[in-house]
Amino acid sequence: MARGYLIAFLLSFGPTVSNSFARFAYALVLPAMRNDLALDWSQAGALNTANAFGYLAGALLARMWVSRTGNRPLFNAGMVITGLALLATGLTRDLNALALARVVSGVGGAWVFICGSALSGNIFSGQPQRATTTIAIFFAGGGFGLIGCAIALPWMLGALGDAAWPRAWQAMGVVSLIMALAAAWAAARIQEPGRVQAGPAVWSLRALIPQLMAYVCFGLGYIGYMTFVIAWVRENGGGTGLVMLVWTVLGLATLVAPAVWAGPCERWRGGRPLAAVMGVLAVGAFLPMYSVQSWVMVLSAALFGVAMFSAPSAVSSLIKHAVPMPAWGVAMATFTVAFAISQIAGPVATGWVADRFGSLRPGLTVSAAILALGALVALAQRDVRPSPSR
């Protein structure tokens, strides 16, 4: 059993690389990049939208390929590609080249996220009751990356100045490639979900439409917070210490998330787990609009962190119960495609609104409202788990 949880932990380096480094660390590096490269808010948002475009492309490719290649090869390739793209981000100052590197990191990150989530549900093959826990561990692994970034990046940029932002990306690229080796070892010891059970990867999306639409709201709403919340703190006079504290609390909260949500995701029926997760996210996202005092920002980060990775965890848990095992990868890819499309608009739209109104507040407020809407939509998802008698 201990070996299985070690495998889950090492596999969780996937979200560390694909999410904490390739996507969310951008919020920490953005203020330095914006000052050094003289970016406006629209350009700043567009660089994260580039990552979202890549994520969409990667999700579409994964949906086409995963049934033929299996989850493991795409997961391993995604880890290496994302690490190399992060390294490349620190080797150029050209805006177009930066956007291309962000696109490539999104492609690799999608493969890591989709295929890693499918693998994480089959670490204890033959013991499906443990799948919810290992899925939660996989998603919570991103918290280690958030904490590492919180400790290292603000300190580095504070000590070396805004012009040192390329070093931040280079460091994350090197660490990602090291993590790719450990994650590959773990992935090699997990049986392919599609090979555990005979039969084609057949499933129906119709019964999961409310969950899909709620997940779209998640993609639209959460990315604005995760792109611009640190810029919001800086814009309102927050120093390096507060930035480090907020991001560390965010990371620590994601590590607590499995203990908070594993039970509800397993026991609660229908869309209730995702509705609860998105309700917590909405409260966390609204708080900075109320106040940027240190205690409010810390509370906001704690609420957002404890729920952020739990949204895809709730989706994965529902898929695990509602979809035949050979179709887990395809079903998760379908949801990730919808999620990727939705998060494309978030950063650039929030940045555009900020340029027009001279403040990040309007866009961030709309993002929080969309999360609240998603919580209501998720409640419409009915229970699709087969009854024990079947």
C-alpha positions as CSV (number, residue, x, y, z in Angstrom):
1,M,0.0,0.0,0.0
2,A,2.8,2.4,0.9
3,R,4.4,1.8,-2.5
4,G,1.1,2.7,-4.2
5,Y,1.0,6.1,-2.4
6,L,4.6,6.7,-3.2
7,I,3.7,6.2,-6.9
8,A,0.8,8.6,-6.5
9,F,3.1,11.2,-4.9
10,L,5.7,11.0,-7.7
11,L,3.0,11.0,-10.3
12,S,1.7,14.2,-8.7
13,F,4.9,16.0,-10.1
14,G,2.8,16.2,-13.2
15,P,0.5,18.9,-11.9
16,T,3.5,20.6,-10.3
17,V,5.0,21.0,-13.8
18,S,1.9,21.4,-15.9
19,N,0.0,23.7,-13.5
20,S,2.1,25.2,-10.8
21,F,5.1,26.0,-13.1
22,A,3.8,26.3,-16.6
23,R,0.5,28.1,-15.8
24,F,0.3,29.5,-12.3
25,A,3.9,30.7,-11.8
26,Y,3.2,33.2,-14.5
27,A,1.3,35.3,-11.9
28,L,4.4,35.6,-9.8
29,V,6.7,36.4,-12.6
30,L,4.3,38.7,-14.4
31,P,4.9,41.9,-12.5
32,A,8.6,41.7,-13.3
33,M,8.0,40.7,-16.9
34,R,5.5,43.6,-17.3
35,N,7.9,46.1,-15.9
36,D,11.0,44.9,-17.8
37,L,9.3,44.3,-21.1
38,A,6.8,47.3,-20.8
39,L,3.8,45.1,-21.3
40,D,0.2,46.5,-21.0
41,W,-2.4,44.4,-19.3
42,S,-3.8,43.1,-22.6
43,Q,-0.4,41.8,-23.6
44,A,0.2,40.3,-20.2
45,G,-3.1,38.5,-20.4
46,A,-2.4,37.4,-24.0
47,L,0.7,35.5,-22.8
48,N,-1.4,33.4,-20.5
49,T,-4.1,33.0,-23.1
50,A,-1.3,31.6,-25.4
51,N,-0.7,28.9,-22.8
52,A,-4.5,28.2,-22.8
53,F,-4.5,27.9,-26.6
54,G,-1.7,25.3,-26.3
55,Y,-3.6,23.5,-23.6
56,L,-6.6,23.3,-25.9
57,A,-4.5,22.0,-28.8
58,G,-2.9,19.4,-26.4
59,A,-6.3,18.3,-25.1
60,L,-7.6,17.8,-28.7
61,L,-4.6,15.8,-29.6
62,A,-4.9,13.7,-26.5
63,R,-8.5,13.0,-27.2
64,M,-7.5,11.7,-30.7
65,W,-4.4,9.8,-29.6
66,V,-4.9,8.5,-26.1
67,S,-7.0,5.4,-27.2
68,R,-4.2,4.4,-29.6
69,T,-1.1,5.3,-27.7
70,G,-2.2,4.8,-24.1
71,N,-2.0,7.3,-21.3
72,R,1.6,6.6,-20.2
73,P,3.5,7.6,-23.4
74,L,1.6,10.9,-23.7
75,F,2.1,11.7,-20.0
76,N,5.9,11.1,-20.3
77,A,6.1,13.1,-23.5
78,G,4.1,15.9,-22.0
79,M,6.4,16.2,-19.0
80,V,9.5,16.5,-21.2
81,I,7.9,19.0,-23.6
82,T,6.6,21.2,-20.8
83,G,10.0,21.3,-19.1
84,L,11.8,22.2,-22.4
85,A,9.2,24.9,-23.1
86,L,9.7,26.4,-19.6
87,L,13.4,26.5,-20.2
88,A,12.9,28.2,-23.6
89,T,10.6,30.9,-22.0
90,G,13.7,32.1,-20.1
91,L,15.9,32.2,-23.2
92,T,14.1,35.0,-25.2
93,R,12.7,38.5,-24.7
94,D,10.8,38.5,-28.0
95,L,7.0,38.7,-27.3
96,N,6.2,36.3,-30.2
97,A,8.8,33.8,-29.1
98,L,7.5,34.0,-25.6
99,A,4.0,33.4,-26.8
100,L,5.2,30.3,-28.8
101,A,6.9,28.9,-25.7
102,R,3.8,29.4,-23.7
103,V,1.7,27.6,-26.4
104,V,4.1,24.6,-26.4
105,S,4.0,24.5,-22.6
106,G,0.3,24.3,-22.8
107,V,0.3,21.4,-25.2
108,G,2.6,19.4,-23.0
109,G,0.7,20.4,-19.9
110,A,-2.6,19.1,-21.3
111,W,-1.1,15.7,-22.0
112,V,0.3,15.6,-18.4
113,F,-2.9,16.6,-16.8
114,I,-5.3,14.4,-18.9
115,C,-3.2,11.3,-19.0
116,G,-1.9,11.7,-15.4
117,S,-5.4,12.0,-14.0
118,A,-6.4,8.7,-15.8
119,L,-3.3,6.9,-14.5
120,S,-3.8,8.2,-11.0
121,G,-7.2,6.5,-10.8
122,N,-5.7,3.1,-11.5
123,I,-2.7,3.0,-9.2
124,F,-4.4,0.4,-7.0
125,S,-5.8,-1.7,-9.8
126,G,-8.4,-4.0,-8.4
127,Q,-9.1,-1.7,-5.5
128,P,-11.4,1.0,-6.9
129,Q,-12.3,2.2,-3.5
130,R,-8.8,3.8,-3.3
131,A,-9.0,5.6,-6.6
132,T,-10.6,8.8,-5.2
133,T,-7.7,9.2,-2.8
134,T,-5.0,8.7,-5.4
135,I,-6.8,11.0,-7.8
136,A,-6.9,13.7,-5.0
137,I,-3.2,13.1,-4.3
138,F,-2.4,13.6,-7.9
139,F,-4.2,16.9,-8.2
140,A,-3.0,18.2,-4.8
141,G,0.6,17.6,-5.9
142,G,0.5,21.0,-7.6
143,G,0.6,22.5,-4.2
144,F,4.3,21.6,-3.8
145,G,5.1,23.6,-6.9
146,L,3.1,26.5,-5.6
147,I,4.9,26.5,-2.3
148,G,8.3,26.2,-4.0
149,C,7.5,29.1,-6.4
150,A,6.2,31.1,-3.4
151,I,9.5,30.7,-1.6
152,A,11.9,31.1,-4.5
153,L,10.5,33.4,-7.2
154,P,9.5,36.5,-5.2
155,W,12.8,36.3,-3.3
156,M,14.8,35.9,-6.5
157,L,13.1,38.7,-8.3
158,G,13.2,40.9,-5.2
159,A,17.0,40.3,-4.8
160,L,18.0,40.5,-8.5
161,G,15.4,42.9,-9.9
162,D,12.8,42.7,-12.6
163,A,15.4,41.9,-15.3
164,A,16.0,38.5,-13.6
165,W,12.7,37.1,-14.7
166,P,14.3,34.8,-17.4
167,R,16.3,33.0,-14.6
168,A,13.0,32.2,-13.0
169,W,11.7,30.3,-16.1
170,Q,15.1,28.7,-16.6
171,A,15.1,27.3,-13.1
172,M,11.6,26.0,-13.4
173,G,12.5,24.3,-16.7
174,V,15.5,22.5,-15.1
175,V,13.5,21.3,-12.1
176,S,10.7,20.1,-14.4
177,L,13.0,17.9,-16.4
178,I,14.3,16.3,-13.2
179,M,10.7,15.8,-12.0
180,A,9.9,14.2,-15.4
181,L,12.3,11.4,-14.6
182,A,10.7,10.6,-11.3
183,A,7.2,10.8,-12.7
184,A,8.2,8.5,-15.5
185,W,9.3,5.9,-13.0
186,A,6.0,6.1,-11.3
187,A,3.9,6.0,-14.5
188,A,5.8,2.8,-15.6
189,R,4.4,1.1,-12.5
190,I,0.7,1.8,-13.2
191,Q,-1.4,-0.4,-15.4
192,E,-3.1,1.3,-18.3
193,P,-6.7,1.9,-17.4
194,G,-7.9,1.0,-20.9
195,R,-6.2,-2.4,-20.7
196,V,-7.7,-3.5,-17.4
197,Q,-11.1,-4.1,-18.8
198,A,-11.9,-5.5,-22.2
199,G,-14.2,-3.7,-24.6
200,P,-14.2,-0.5,-26.6
201,A,-13.9,3.0,-25.0
202,V,-17.7,3.7,-25.4
203,W,-19.4,6.3,-23.2
204,S,-22.1,9.0,-23.5
205,L,-21.7,12.7,-22.7
206,R,-25.4,13.5,-22.6
207,A,-25.9,12.5,-19.0
208,L,-22.9,14.6,-17.9
209,I,-23.9,17.9,-19.6
210,P,-24.5,19.9,-16.4
211,Q,-21.1,18.8,-15.0
212,L,-19.5,19.8,-18.3
213,M,-21.1,23.3,-18.3
214,A,-20.1,23.8,-14.7
215,Y,-16.6,22.9,-15.6
216,V,-16.7,25.5,-18.4
217,C,-17.6,28.1,-15.7
218,F,-14.7,26.9,-13.7
219,G,-12.3,27.5,-16.6
220,L,-13.7,30.9,-17.3
221,G,-13.7,32.0,-13.7
222,Y,-10.6,30.6,-11.9
223,I,-8.0,31.7,-14.5
224,G,-8.6,35.4,-14.0
225,Y,-7.8,35.1,-10.3
226,M,-4.7,32.9,-10.9
227,T,-3.3,35.2,-13.6
228,F,-3.8,38.6,-11.9
229,V,-4.2,38.2,-8.2
230,I,-0.6,38.9,-7.4
231,A,-0.6,41.9,-9.8
232,W,-3.7,43.0,-7.8
233,V,-1.8,42.7,-4.6
234,R,1.2,44.6,-6.0
235,E,-1.1,47.3,-7.6
236,N,-2.5,47.9,-4.1
237,G,0.8,48.3,-2.4
238,G,1.5,44.7,-1.3
239,G,5.2,43.9,-0.8
240,T,7.3,40.8,-1.4
241,G,6.5,39.4,2.0
242,L,2.7,39.4,1.4
243,V,3.2,37.9,-2.1
244,M,5.2,35.1,-0.6
245,L,2.7,34.6,2.2
246,V,-0.3,34.5,-0.1
247,W,1.2,32.1,-2.6
248,T,2.5,29.8,0.2
249,V,-0.9,29.7,1.8
250,L,-2.4,28.9,-1.6
251,G,0.0,26.0,-2.0
252,L,-0.5,24.7,1.5
253,A,-4.2,24.8,1.0
254,T,-4.0,22.6,-2.0
255,L,-2.1,20.0,0.0
256,V,-4.9,20.0,2.6
257,A,-7.5,19.6,-0.2
258,P,-7.4,15.8,-0.5
259,A,-8.4,15.4,3.2
260,V,-11.2,18.0,2.7
261,W,-12.7,16.7,-0.5
262,A,-11.8,13.0,-0.9
263,G,-14.8,12.0,1.2
264,P,-17.4,14.3,-0.4
265,C,-16.2,13.4,-3.9
266,E,-16.7,9.7,-3.1
267,R,-19.9,9.9,-1.1
268,W,-21.8,12.8,-2.4
269,R,-23.9,12.2,-5.5
270,G,-24.4,14.0,-8.8
271,G,-22.9,17.5,-9.1
272,R,-22.8,18.3,-5.4
273,P,-19.1,17.9,-5.0
274,L,-18.3,20.2,-7.9
275,A,-21.0,22.7,-6.7
276,A,-19.4,22.9,-3.2
277,V,-15.9,23.3,-4.7
278,M,-17.0,26.1,-6.9
279,G,-18.9,27.8,-4.2
280,V,-15.7,27.9,-2.1
281,L,-13.8,29.2,-5.1
282,A,-16.3,32.0,-5.6
283,V,-16.0,33.2,-2.0
284,G,-12.2,33.1,-2.2
285,A,-12.3,35.1,-5.5
286,F,-14.7,37.7,-4.2
287,L,-12.7,38.5,-1.0
288,P,-9.9,40.5,-2.7
289,M,-12.5,42.8,-4.2
290,Y,-13.7,43.5,-0.7
291,S,-10.3,44.3,0.8
292,V,-6.6,43.8,0.2
293,Q,-5.6,43.7,3.8
294,S,-3.2,40.9,4.6
295,W,-5.6,38.7,6.5
296,V,-8.2,39.0,3.8
297,M,-5.7,38.0,1.1
298,V,-4.5,35.1,3.2
299,L,-8.1,33.9,3.7
300,S,-8.8,34.3,0.0
301,A,-5.7,32.3,-0.9
302,A,-6.7,29.5,1.6
303,L,-10.2,29.2,0.2
304,F,-9.1,29.3,-3.4
305,G,-6.2,26.9,-2.8
306,V,-8.3,24.3,-0.9
307,A,-10.8,24.2,-3.9
308,M,-8.8,24.9,-7.0
309,F,-7.3,21.5,-7.8
310,S,-10.4,19.8,-6.4
311,A,-12.6,21.0,-9.3
312,P,-10.9,18.6,-11.8
313,S,-10.7,16.1,-9.0
314,A,-14.5,16.2,-8.6
315,V,-14.9,15.8,-12.4
316,S,-12.5,12.9,-12.5
317,S,-14.3,11.2,-9.6
318,L,-17.6,11.5,-11.4
319,I,-16.1,10.2,-14.6
320,K,-14.6,7.2,-12.7
321,H,-18.1,6.3,-11.5
322,A,-20.1,7.1,-14.6
323,V,-17.9,6.0,-17.5
324,P,-16.4,2.6,-18.3
325,M,-12.8,2.3,-17.4
326,P,-11.4,2.0,-21.0
327,A,-13.0,5.4,-21.7
328,W,-11.6,7.3,-18.7
329,G,-8.9,8.9,-20.8
330,V,-11.2,9.9,-23.6
331,A,-13.8,11.3,-21.2
332,M,-11.3,13.3,-19.3
333,A,-9.9,14.7,-22.5
334,T,-13.4,15.7,-23.6
335,F,-13.9,17.6,-20.4
336,T,-10.5,19.1,-20.6
337,V,-11.1,20.4,-24.1
338,A,-14.2,22.2,-22.9
339,F,-12.2,23.5,-19.9
340,A,-9.4,24.6,-22.2
341,I,-11.7,26.5,-24.5
342,S,-13.3,28.3,-21.6
343,Q,-10.0,29.4,-20.0
344,I,-8.7,30.9,-23.3
345,A,-10.9,34.0,-22.9
346,G,-10.3,34.6,-19.2
347,P,-6.8,36.2,-19.1
348,V,-7.0,38.4,-22.2
349,A,-10.5,39.5,-21.4
350,T,-9.6,40.5,-17.8
351,G,-6.5,42.3,-19.1
352,W,-8.5,44.2,-21.8
353,V,-11.1,45.3,-19.2
354,A,-8.2,46.4,-16.9
355,D,-6.7,48.5,-19.7
356,R,-10.1,50.1,-20.4
357,F,-11.1,50.8,-16.8
358,G,-7.6,51.4,-15.4
359,S,-8.1,48.7,-12.8
360,L,-8.2,44.9,-12.5
361,R,-11.3,45.1,-10.2
362,P,-14.1,44.8,-12.8
363,G,-12.6,41.8,-14.6
364,L,-11.7,40.0,-11.3
365,T,-15.3,40.6,-10.0
366,V,-16.8,39.1,-13.1
367,S,-14.5,36.1,-12.8
368,A,-15.8,35.5,-9.2
369,A,-19.4,35.8,-10.4
370,I,-18.9,33.2,-13.1
371,L,-17.6,30.8,-10.4
372,A,-20.7,31.3,-8.4
373,L,-22.8,30.7,-11.5
374,G,-20.9,27.4,-12.1
375,A,-21.8,26.3,-8.5
376,L,-25.5,26.6,-9.3
377,V,-25.1,24.9,-12.7
378,A,-23.3,21.9,-11.1
379,L,-26.3,21.3,-8.8
380,A,-28.3,20.3,-11.9
381,Q,-26.1,17.3,-12.4
382,R,-28.0,14.2,-11.5
383,D,-26.6,11.0,-10.0
384,V,-25.3,8.8,-12.8
385,R,-23.5,6.1,-10.7
386,P,-24.8,2.6,-11.3
387,S,-26.8,1.2,-8.4
388,P,-25.1,-1.6,-6.3
389,S,-27.6,-4.2,-7.6
390,R,-26.4,-3.8,-11.2
